[in-house]
Amino acid sequence: MMAANAQTESAFMDPVTLLGEDAQYTPVAVSAGTVFCESANVKMEAAWEDSYKIASVSGGNYITIDGEAYSTGGQGVQGSSNPKDNSLLSGGQNSGAVYKFEVATNGYLYVFGNFTYNKNYYVWEGDVANGAGKAMAYTLQAYASGGTEVGYTLPADKFGYYAAMGYVKGVANFSSNEAYDDGTRYKAAGTIAGNWSSGSAVGVISFPVRKSAGQYYVNACGSKLVSKGFVFVPIPPKTVDVTINEVGYATLFLDYSVTIPEGIEAYTGTINGKYLTLTPVEGIIPDHTAVILKASEGTYTFEESDPVEDVIEDNVLEGGTGLAAADGDLVLGVVDDVVGFYSYTGTLATNKAYIPASKVASASGLRLVFEEEGEATGIATLRAEENATSIFDLAGRRTNAKGLIIKNGKVVLVK
């Protein structure tokens, strides 16, 4: 089947070739690591040794994925042993009928299945074999008898992990969209597309995958999930180009983590008495972290990285709001051969950093210090982007001369 997006991949099983015709009647022993089907970037295999049989996935409905319609019906396989144990604290089910997916790039994975209203379904990331898997949030979208669409979405944190505590349960016996969380099961409010209080439904479980994690596991608990294969939509990492002019400085703020490219330095800042201390950020700039960039003149490409757990505290820099600057807000700019932070009356760009006026209101003077140097920085008076007496920010927009300016290695507050 050709996908609407040339990058989208799909792989569906040929159960008869895989297990033999007799597997329609008698389960066949399958070793751990046996490949059920694979695409260019994803391999679906048996996680653990178990016996599998050929099973039909009924239903004449279609699921649209990345612009292409895929039939929910067809032939797949089903294991014989219920996965154990069922707890979220287990780190994953390390026995029974569990599907393992090895992924070679970032993207979104859609696993086809036959789902029952009163069963639990898990998705795990990482080293399940050693009990170190992390429970993933997912969306279940399926069609029950009569073509009624049913499903739910589990709450996720920024890493895509399941954000609620307790025992994941599906929409079993729920007939309304009320939230339900008693520490043993969870159903997110408003996510059921229809009343699913009996029977089974065919469709997909979908969730994000990362190359860095490499392996994911999908299974039912208290049952054996029937599956025929998957669709995979690769998601290229986001990139952003930052141009640094001959002054040698810029700022950056993004809502996703990025890898710091070679040849550029990134810093956060804290105000300590009369000093503005710049602390280097190593390797990755975490999402929602405003930074000062230092580099030679040129254009640098920042590429999206996996989210990181690091949270940088006490950073005086904040990300632009997209709104008009408040009185006294400071942005990085140049004036009279000097680079500095200046009062600004325009719109605070959402991908740039600034210093809110409230954080410098009581400062009478500040000296700029790089943390690793332990003394006033050696930033000298730099030749400005433009030789003019007017003040410009780094986007070339005129502003006024009040604010925090960097001159001869010192930061001076001019009111």
C-alpha positions as CSV (number, residue, x, y, z in Angstrom):
1,M,0.0,0.0,0.0
2,M,1.4,3.4,-1.0
3,A,1.2,6.0,1.7
4,A,0.2,9.7,1.1
5,N,3.5,10.7,2.7
6,A,6.4,9.1,0.8
7,Q,8.3,8.7,4.1
8,T,5.5,6.8,5.9
9,E,6.2,3.1,6.3
10,S,3.8,0.2,6.8
11,A,4.4,-3.5,7.5
12,F,1.8,-6.2,7.8
13,M,2.2,-9.9,8.5
14,D,1.8,-12.9,6.3
15,P,0.8,-15.3,9.1
16,V,0.6,-18.4,6.9
17,T,4.1,-18.0,5.6
18,L,5.3,-17.1,9.1
19,L,3.6,-19.9,11.1
20,G,2.4,-22.4,8.5
21,E,-1.2,-23.3,7.6
22,D,-1.6,-25.6,10.6
23,A,-1.3,-22.5,12.9
24,Q,-4.9,-21.7,12.0
25,Y,-5.8,-24.6,14.3
26,T,-2.8,-25.3,16.5
27,P,-0.5,-22.7,18.1
28,V,3.1,-22.9,16.9
29,A,6.1,-22.3,19.2
30,V,7.8,-19.0,18.4
31,S,11.2,-18.0,19.8
32,A,12.0,-14.6,21.3
33,G,13.3,-12.3,18.6
34,T,11.3,-13.9,15.8
35,V,10.4,-11.2,13.3
36,F,6.8,-10.9,12.5
37,C,7.2,-8.0,10.0
38,E,9.4,-5.0,9.4
39,S,9.8,-1.8,7.5
40,A,12.9,0.4,6.8
41,N,13.0,1.8,10.3
42,V,10.9,-0.5,12.5
43,K,11.1,-4.2,13.2
44,M,8.1,-6.0,15.0
45,E,9.0,-9.2,16.7
46,A,8.1,-11.6,19.5
47,A,9.5,-10.2,22.8
48,W,9.5,-13.5,24.6
49,E,9.1,-17.1,23.7
50,D,5.4,-18.2,23.3
51,S,3.1,-20.1,21.1
52,Y,1.2,-18.1,18.4
53,K,-1.7,-18.9,16.1
54,I,-3.2,-17.3,13.1
55,A,-6.1,-15.0,14.1
56,S,-8.5,-12.9,12.1
57,V,-8.9,-9.2,12.7
58,S,-12.5,-8.5,11.7
59,G,-14.0,-5.3,10.6
60,G,-14.5,-3.3,7.5
61,N,-13.6,0.1,8.8
62,Y,-10.6,2.2,7.9
63,I,-8.1,4.2,10.0
64,T,-6.6,7.3,8.4
65,I,-2.9,7.7,9.2
66,D,-0.9,10.6,7.7
67,G,-3.5,11.0,5.0
68,E,-3.8,7.4,4.0
69,A,-6.7,5.0,4.8
70,Y,-5.7,1.6,6.2
71,S,-8.2,-1.2,6.7
72,T,-8.6,-2.4,10.2
73,G,-9.3,-6.0,9.1
74,G,-7.1,-8.8,7.9
75,Q,-5.1,-11.7,9.4
76,G,-2.7,-11.4,12.2
77,V,-1.3,-13.5,15.1
78,Q,-2.2,-14.1,18.7
79,G,-0.1,-15.5,21.5
80,S,-1.1,-18.1,24.0
81,S,0.1,-16.8,27.4
82,N,-1.1,-13.8,29.3
83,P,1.8,-11.4,30.0
84,K,2.9,-11.0,33.6
85,D,3.0,-9.1,35.8
86,N,0.2,-6.5,35.3
87,S,1.6,-3.7,37.5
88,L,2.9,-0.3,36.3
89,L,5.6,-0.8,38.9
90,S,6.9,-3.9,37.2
91,G,8.9,-2.1,34.5
92,G,7.2,-4.1,31.8
93,Q,5.8,-7.6,31.2
94,N,8.7,-10.0,30.7
95,S,6.9,-13.1,29.7
96,G,3.9,-14.2,27.5
97,A,2.5,-12.6,24.4
98,V,4.3,-9.3,24.1
99,Y,5.2,-7.5,20.8
100,K,8.6,-5.8,20.7
101,F,9.4,-3.0,18.3
102,E,12.9,-2.0,17.4
103,V,13.1,1.6,16.0
104,A,15.9,3.2,14.1
105,T,14.6,6.8,14.0
106,N,12.2,9.2,15.7
107,G,8.5,9.0,14.7
108,Y,5.0,7.9,15.6
109,L,4.1,4.3,15.7
110,Y,0.6,2.9,15.0
111,V,0.1,-0.7,16.1
112,F,-3.0,-2.5,14.7
113,G,-5.0,-4.7,17.0
114,N,-8.2,-6.2,18.2
115,F,-9.1,-4.6,21.5
116,T,-11.6,-5.7,24.2
117,Y,-13.5,-3.2,26.3
118,N,-12.6,-4.7,29.7
119,K,-8.9,-5.4,29.1
120,N,-5.8,-3.4,29.9
121,Y,-3.2,-2.4,27.3
122,Y,0.4,-1.3,28.0
123,V,3.1,0.4,26.0
124,W,6.6,0.3,27.4
125,E,9.9,2.0,26.4
126,G,13.4,0.8,27.2
127,D,14.9,-2.2,29.0
128,V,11.8,-4.3,29.9
129,A,13.9,-7.5,30.1
130,N,15.5,-6.2,33.2
131,G,12.4,-4.5,34.7
132,A,13.5,-1.0,33.7
133,G,10.8,-0.1,31.2
134,K,8.9,3.2,31.4
135,A,5.2,3.2,30.8
136,M,4.2,5.3,27.7
137,A,1.1,7.2,27.3
138,Y,-0.8,6.3,24.1
139,T,-4.0,6.9,22.1
140,L,-6.4,4.0,21.4
141,Q,-8.6,4.6,18.4
142,A,-10.8,1.8,17.2
143,Y,-14.2,0.8,15.8
144,A,-16.7,-1.3,17.7
145,S,-19.5,-3.3,16.2
146,G,-21.7,-1.2,14.0
147,G,-18.8,1.1,13.1
148,T,-19.0,3.1,16.4
149,E,-15.7,4.9,17.0
150,V,-14.3,4.4,20.4
151,G,-11.1,5.2,22.2
152,Y,-9.2,7.2,24.7
153,T,-5.9,9.0,25.3
154,L,-3.8,8.5,28.4
155,P,-2.2,11.7,29.9
156,A,1.5,12.2,29.0
157,D,4.3,14.2,30.4
158,K,6.7,16.1,28.0
159,F,8.7,12.9,27.4
160,G,5.6,11.0,26.3
161,Y,5.5,8.8,29.5
162,Y,2.2,8.0,31.3
163,A,1.6,10.9,33.6
164,A,-0.9,9.4,36.1
165,M,0.0,7.0,38.9
166,G,-1.7,3.6,39.4
167,Y,-2.9,0.8,37.2
168,V,-3.7,1.6,33.6
169,K,-7.1,0.4,32.6
170,G,-9.0,1.0,29.4
171,V,-12.5,2.4,29.1
172,A,-14.1,-0.7,30.7
173,N,-17.7,-0.2,31.6
174,F,-17.6,3.6,31.3
175,S,-20.6,5.1,29.7
176,S,-19.8,8.8,30.1
177,N,-16.8,11.1,29.6
178,E,-16.3,11.8,33.3
179,A,-12.7,11.6,34.7
180,Y,-12.1,8.6,36.8
181,D,-8.9,8.1,38.9
182,D,-9.0,6.2,42.1
183,G,-5.3,5.2,42.2
184,T,-6.0,1.9,40.5
185,R,-7.2,2.9,37.1
186,Y,-7.4,6.0,34.9
187,K,-9.5,7.3,32.1
188,A,-8.8,10.8,30.8
189,A,-11.8,13.1,30.7
190,G,-13.4,13.8,27.4
191,T,-11.4,11.3,25.4
192,I,-13.9,8.6,24.7
193,A,-15.3,8.9,21.2
194,G,-18.2,6.6,21.9
195,N,-19.9,4.4,24.5
196,W,-17.8,1.2,24.7
197,S,-19.3,-1.0,27.4
198,S,-19.2,-4.4,25.7
199,G,-17.5,-6.5,23.0
200,S,-14.3,-5.8,21.0
201,A,-13.1,-3.1,18.6
202,V,-10.5,-3.1,15.9
203,G,-8.1,-0.2,15.4
204,V,-4.7,1.1,16.5
205,I,-2.7,2.0,19.6
206,S,-0.4,5.0,18.7
207,F,2.5,6.6,20.5
208,P,5.7,8.5,19.9
209,V,9.0,6.6,19.6
210,R,12.6,7.8,19.8
211,K,15.8,6.4,18.2
212,S,17.7,7.0,21.4
213,A,15.4,4.6,23.3
214,G,15.5,2.0,20.5
215,Q,12.9,-0.5,21.8
216,Y,9.2,-0.5,22.7
217,Y,6.8,-3.2,23.9
218,V,3.1,-3.5,23.4
219,N,0.8,-6.0,25.1
220,A,-2.6,-6.7,26.6
221,C,-2.9,-7.7,30.2
222,G,-5.3,-10.5,31.2
223,S,-5.5,-11.3,27.5
224,K,-3.4,-11.8,24.3
225,L,-3.4,-8.9,21.9
226,V,-4.2,-9.9,18.3
227,S,-2.1,-7.8,15.9
228,K,-1.5,-7.8,12.1
229,G,1.3,-5.2,11.9
230,F,1.9,-1.4,12.1
231,V,2.3,1.9,10.3
232,F,5.2,4.2,11.1
233,V,5.4,7.9,10.4
234,P,9.0,9.2,10.7
235,I,9.2,12.7,12.2
236,P,12.4,14.5,11.2
237,P,13.9,16.6,14.0
238,K,13.1,20.3,14.0
239,T,15.9,22.7,13.1
240,V,16.4,26.4,13.6
241,D,19.1,28.6,12.1
242,V,20.6,31.3,14.2
243,T,22.7,34.0,12.6
244,I,25.3,35.7,14.7
245,N,26.7,38.9,13.3
246,E,30.2,40.3,13.8
247,V,29.3,41.5,17.3
248,G,29.5,37.8,18.3
249,Y,26.4,37.5,20.5
250,A,22.7,36.5,20.1
251,T,19.9,35.0,22.3
252,L,17.7,32.0,21.8
253,F,14.5,30.6,23.4
254,L,12.7,27.5,22.1
255,D,9.9,25.3,23.4
256,Y,11.9,22.1,22.6
257,S,15.4,20.9,23.5
258,V,18.2,21.4,21.0
259,T,21.8,20.2,20.6
260,I,24.4,23.0,20.7
261,P,26.3,23.0,17.4
262,E,30.0,23.0,17.2
263,G,31.7,26.4,17.5
264,I,29.0,28.1,19.6
265,E,28.7,28.6,23.3
266,A,25.5,29.0,25.3
267,Y,25.0,30.6,28.7
268,T,22.3,31.2,31.2
269,G,22.5,34.1,33.6
270,T,22.0,34.9,37.3
271,I,22.2,38.2,39.1
272,N,24.3,38.1,42.3
273,G,24.7,41.4,43.9
274,K,26.6,43.6,41.5
275,Y,27.4,40.7,39.2
276,L,25.6,39.1,36.3
277,T,27.1,35.6,36.3
278,L,27.0,33.7,33.0
279,T,26.9,29.9,33.5
280,P,27.7,27.6,30.5
281,V,25.1,25.2,29.2
282,E,26.8,21.9,28.0
283,G,25.6,19.8,25.1
284,I,21.9,20.4,25.1
285,I,19.8,23.4,25.7
286,P,16.7,22.2,27.6
287,D,13.3,23.2,26.3
288,H,11.9,26.5,27.5
289,T,15.4,27.7,28.6
290,A,16.4,31.2,27.5
291,V,20.2,31.6,26.7
292,I,22.8,33.9,25.5
293,L,24.8,32.6,22.5
294,K,28.4,33.5,21.8
295,A,30.2,32.6,18.6
296,S,32.1,33.8,15.6
297,E,30.1,35.5,12.9
298,G,28.1,33.0,10.9
299,T,24.9,31.0,10.7
300,Y,24.5,28.0,13.1
301,T,21.9,25.2,12.9
302,F,20.4,24.0,16.1
303,E,18.7,20.5,15.8
304,E,16.0,19.2,18.0
305,S,17.2,16.6,20.6
306,D,15.3,14.2,22.8
307,P,13.7,16.0,25.8
308,V,16.0,16.2,28.8
309,E,15.1,16.1,32.5
310,D,17.5,18.8,33.4
311,V,15.8,22.0,34.6
312,I,18.1,25.0,34.9
313,E,17.2,27.0,38.0
314,D,17.8,30.7,38.7
315,N,18.1,31.8,35.1
316,V,17.4,35.6,35.0
317,L,16.8,35.3,31.2
318,E,13.3,34.6,30.0
319,G,11.8,33.7,26.7
320,G,10.0,36.4,24.6
321,T,6.2,36.4,25.0
322,G,5.3,37.6,21.6
323,L,3.6,40.6,23.3
324,A,4.7,44.2,23.7
325,A,7.6,44.7,26.1
326,A,6.8,46.2,29.5
327,D,8.4,49.4,30.6
328,G,12.0,48.6,31.5
329,D,12.3,45.1,29.8
330,L,15.7,44.6,28.4
331,V,16.9,43.0,25.2
332,L,20.3,42.4,23.7
333,G,21.3,45.1,21.3
334,V,24.2,47.2,20.0
335,V,25.0,51.0,20.3
336,D,28.1,53.0,19.6
337,D,30.4,50.0,19.2
338,V,29.0,48.4,22.3
339,V,26.9,45.3,22.8
340,G,24.5,45.2,25.7
341,F,21.0,44.8,27.1
342,Y,18.7,47.8,26.4
343,S,15.3,49.0,27.3
344,Y,12.9,48.1,24.5
345,T,9.5,49.2,23.4
346,G,8.7,46.7,20.6
347,T,7.4,43.2,20.6
348,L,9.4,40.5,22.5
349,A,10.2,37.9,19.9
350,T,9.1,34.4,21.0
351,N,12.4,32.8,20.0
352,K,14.6,35.3,21.7
353,A,15.6,35.9,25.3
354,Y,15.1,39.1,27.4
355,I,15.6,40.2,31.0
356,P,12.3,41.4,32.7
357,A,12.5,44.8,34.3
358,S,11.4,43.3,37.6
359,K,14.7,41.3,37.8
360,V,17.0,44.4,37.5
361,A,14.8,47.1,39.1
362,S,16.9,47.3,42.3
363,A,20.3,46.9,40.6
364,S,22.5,50.0,40.5
365,G,25.2,48.4,38.5
366,L,26.3,44.9,37.4
367,R,29.5,43.3,36.3
368,L,29.4,40.5,33.8
369,V,31.2,37.4,35.0
370,F,31.6,34.0,33.2
371,E,31.3,31.4,35.9
372,E,34.4,29.4,35.0
373,E,36.6,32.5,35.0
374,G,35.7,33.8,38.5
375,E,36.3,37.4,37.5
376,A,35.0,40.2,35.3
377,T,34.8,39.1,31.7
378,G,37.2,40.2,29.1
379,I,34.4,41.3,26.8
380,A,35.9,44.4,25.2
381,T,34.2,47.2,23.3
382,L,33.1,45.5,20.1
383,R,32.7,47.1,16.7
384,A,28.9,47.4,16.3
385,E,26.9,46.0,13.5
386,E,26.2,49.6,12.5
387,N,28.2,52.7,13.3
388,A,25.5,54.9,14.6
389,T,24.5,56.7,17.8
390,S,21.1,55.2,17.8
391,I,20.4,52.0,19.7
392,F,19.5,48.9,17.8
393,D,18.6,45.4,18.9
394,L,20.1,42.5,17.1
395,A,17.2,42.4,14.7
396,G,18.2,45.9,13.5
397,R,15.3,47.7,15.1
398,R,15.8,51.2,16.7
399,T,15.1,51.5,20.4
400,N,16.2,53.9,23.1
401,A,19.5,54.1,25.1
402,K,18.2,53.2,28.5
403,G,18.9,49.9,30.1
404,L,21.6,47.4,30.9
405,I,24.6,48.0,28.7
406,I,27.8,46.0,28.5
407,K,30.9,48.3,28.1
408,N,34.5,47.5,28.6
409,G,33.7,44.2,30.4
410,K,31.2,45.8,32.8
411,V,27.5,45.9,32.8
412,V,26.1,49.3,33.8
413,L,22.4,50.1,34.4
414,V,21.5,53.3,32.8
415,K,18.1,54.7,33.8
